Amino acid sequence: MRRAAVLLALTAASVAPARAAAPQTLVLPSPLPNRTVTLPILMYHRIDYLKPSLPAITRSLTVDPRVFTAQMEWLHEHGWHAVSQLKAFDALEYGTKLPPKPIMITFDDGYRDVWGKASAVLWRLHMPATAYIITDRISGPDPSFLTWGDLRSLERRGIAIGSHTVTHTELTLLDDAEALVELRNSRAVLEQHLGHPVQWFAYPAGREDPRVVQLVREAGYVLAVTTQPGSVQAADHPFELHRYEVLDTTGVAGLAAMLGG
């Protein structure tokens, strides 16, 4: 079968079982196929108005909402078709066909403006996306980050939820046991609150190596994105997908150049 329905095993005793109507857990084929798919993946962080007081690193990772809207409209007008994580997974691992000029849109960290300033634009243009969430920041004291209610609202607008670990610690700096806690616990808490499997992952700061890649697979994820640029994705490397980073200086012209005109 293309997808195997297996019981969702969670290690934390406090984690509630998945709801009966939850989607099936996805399973990678064995062996992994020798297939490539041309699929640019865009990486955003914050969608917010730029203020002179912002630290330099925060400013560079912040795209003005008007620019973001213009970028999404440019993609729509130029025949790009945003695809979901599930469609990307099926195309890579099982050979299903993607639409012409496919593209995937992603957001890292879990900033609240993904809901407040990006999701309505994506919903209007019928463009799915993915938000990778740092779980320790959900519904916390910092209002910059998403709440559990926001995450459920994002899902209703077609934005899938993935893990970005518990604390955003670079996994290459941790031993195996510590890294698995970050990987498993973040996934478990997302599944507990959202009521369905969560198997998409983004590496904190893009830091990964063969050891960390194996741990991500061991933790039950099926796709993971890096910060390495490129648009050709390999089915036999599902935990090393390439992405293009969109910054405050990218604009529409930069996005067009990034995608080849």
N, C-alpha and C positions, 0 to 999 in steps of 0.2 A: 504494500500500500504506500501511496505517496507520502502520507503522514501517518505516523503511528500514534494511536491514542493510548497513552500510558498514564499511570497514576502519578500525581504530582507529589513528590516526596520532599518535604521541607524539614530541615533539621531542628529548627527552633520549636520547642514545645508550645510556645505561646501563639504560634501562627495558626490561624483558622484554616480549615480545609477550603479548597476552591469550591465555588458555587457549582451546582449541577450543570448550569448552562454555560459554564466557562469554555472558551475555545480549547481545542486539543493542544497538548504539548507537542511542539515541533521536534522532529528528530532528523539529524543530518544523515544523508545516505552513506553507506559504507560499501566500497571505498568511495571517497570523495571524487566527483567527476572531474575530468580534464576538460574544462570549459571556461571560456572567458566571456564577459558581457561588458559592453561599453555603457557605463552608467555613472555620469558625474554625480557626486554627492557634495552638497553645499553645507558648510559648517558656520552657523551663526552662534552668537552668545547672547548679548543684550540687544533689545530693540527699544531704544529710548532716545529722548532729546539730549543732544550734546550740550554739556555745560562746561564753561571754562574751569570750574573748580574740580572737575573729575581728574583723578590721577591718570597719568599717561597711559598705563596699561589698561585701565578701565575704559578710557576714551577710545583706544584703538579697537577694543572689542565691542564697542557700542555703535550700532547702525541706527541712524535717524529713522523714525517710523515712516516719514515721507519718502525717504530713499528706499527703504524696504518695500513699500507699496509699489514704487516705480520699478524696482527690480522684479517683483513678482508679476506685475503687469507686462513687463518686457518679455519675460519667459512665456507667459500665456499668449501674447500677441505673436511671438516668433515660433510657435508650434512646439514648445517644450511641454512634455506631459509629466507632471509630478506623479511618482508612484510611491506606494506604501512600502514599509519594511517587508511585509508579507509577500507582496508581489516581487520585490527584489530577491527575497529568499527563494521563492518558487522558481524564478527565472534562473538564478545561479545554480541552485542545487538540483532542480528537477527539469530544467529546460523549457519551462513555459515561456510563451512569447510576451515580450514587453511592447508597449506602444511605440510609435516613432518618437525619436528624440526624448528618451526617458531621462528623468532627473530625480534625485532624492534630496529633500530639504531636511536639515537637522539643526537642533539647538542644544547646546551644552550647558550644564550646570543647574538649570531649573529656575531661571529668573522669572519673576511674576509677569514681566511685560510680554513674555511669550503669549500669555493669555490675554492681557489687556491691550496690547498694541500690535500683535502679529496674527493671532488666530482668526480674527474676523476677516482680515484680508484673504487669508488662505481659504477660509470657508466660502467666501464670496466667489472666489476663482476656482472652487472645487479642487483644491490642491492639498493632498494629504502631507503630513510631515511627521517627524519624530522628535521628542524631547527627552534627552538623557538627564536623569535627575540625581543630584546628590541627596541621599535620603535623610541625612542628619539635619538638613536645612529646611525640610518640608514643615510647614505650619510652625516654624520656630519664631524666635523673637525678632528676627530681621524681616521686615515687611517687603524686602526686595525679592524674596523667594516665594515660590508657589506654595499654596496650601493643598491639603487633600481634596478639598472641594474644587479647587482650580484644576487639579489633575483629572478629576472625573469630567469636568466641563470640557477640558481639552480633548479627551477621548470622544466625547459626543460631537466634537467638531472635526473629527478625523485625524487627530494628532495622537500617534502611538506613544507609549511611555517606555523608555528604556532605562537601564541603570548606568550611573556614573560613579559607582561605589557609595559607601556610607559617608566617608569624610573627605574625599577627593585627595587622598594620599597617593603619591606616585607608587604604583605597584612594584616597580623595579627596585624600590628601596626597602621592601618588606620581604621577610622570609615566607616560605610557602604557607605556613599556618596563618600568619597575619594577613596575607593577601587573600586567602580563601575566606577568612572572616569578612573582609570588605566585599568580596564578590557574592558570597552566599547570603549574608545578612541583608545587603541592600536589595537583592532580588526577593528574598523572603518577605520583607516588610512591604515592598511594592505589591507583591501578589496577595498578601493578607488584606491590604486596604482596597485594592482594585478588583479583587475577586477573579483573577484569571492569570495564566502564565505570563511572565515577563522574561523574554529571552534575547533582547537586544542590548548591546553594551558599547560604551565609549570609554577609552582609556583616559584616566586623569592626566592632563598635560600631554597627552599623546604618547606617554612613555610605555613602551612594551619591548619584549624580547622573547625568544623562543620559550623560555621557562614560564613567563607570564601568560603567553598565548595558550600554552597547555593548561594552565590553571583556569583560564577563562572557559575553556572547553569543559574541563572537569566540573566546573560550577554550574553547568547546564545551559549556557548560552549557545546560540546557533549562528549569530552574526555579531561582529565587533568592528568598530570603525577606528581608524588611526587619524593622525594629522598629516600624513604623508600625501602630497598632491598626486593627482592622476585620475583618470576616468575609466581605465580598464580594470575591471574587478575579476578576480580568479576564484572559481568555485572550489578549488582545492586549497585555498587560503581564505576561508570565510571569516577568520578573526583578524584579518589584516587588510580590510577594505580602505581604499584611499578616499581622501576628501580634499576639497578646496576651501580654504578659510576666507570668509568674507569679513572685511574690516571696515572701519569708519571711512577709509579713503577709497574703497573699491568703487562705489557708485555703480551706475548702470553701464557705463562704458567699460569699466574694469571687469564687471561680470561678463559682458559680451566677449571681451578679449579672452577671459579665462575659459570660456566655452567655445572658443574658436571663431568668434565673429557673429 
